[in-house]
Amino acid sequence: MAEILHLPSRVGRVPPSGGGGPEDPMLEQRVTDLERGVQRLEARFEAVTGALQRIEVALRDLSGLRGEMSTLKTDLRSDFAGLKTDLKTEIAEIKGKVSMLPTWWMLLVGMVAILGTGAAIVRFL
């Protein structure tokens, strides 16, 4: 059979309540390091929170600009359509005026006719 071990009794040696101090002497240093780490995390959290608030404001401004850009785009399209119509009208007018100008053949025939008429008048005088 197995041997039975007799453990010494601790009666009378109970530690006082209220904590008798850490069992690990490095516990105090580890808690201090942990508190510093938490403070750094809180500082970073505050920095990130501030950055997020600035981003939120910028996004609101951008959404307002999006509406303005849409209006500007519509205005530009209508302005360009008007300019295109005006340009087509002006080009048509210029083409009409140019088409009414005499050609070289017309000038040549006109000069020959004038010379012929002048020669006929001189001959009959």
Steps between C-alpha positions, in 0.01 A plus 500: 500500500595861467679683770313770683693823545437695811499878432585733783210696641495877456276570789613812677707628208222669294621828342321814617220636278544815288774360284834420632681636199570351163631152472710611199743785577483609128122542515524868598730574202271312262193691623687831456600402144141398429368836626748687277392290204135579569583872521675484161201316353264765638715775346496323164126446528447872560721582199306258280170639627612854413611388154167326441312815598705703251436239231127513575497879453698466176256238370206728574673778306570262211138389483401867472755548224360199315163676469667820384707309244186333366336840454815639338515202264140558392565872449813433294317252279223750426755779437698282260180398321414869455851578374482209256170629362636855469813374325296296251286807424805721446665244271180467297485878458863514386441216253197686363699821452791319338266316263367836380846628407582482129731224382799551269295381207231754574759779521663389178168482314401841644828659386466352152143629480605849610788504251269377224240765582767771511643387165154498344429851627832631368443339161163659449611845595 
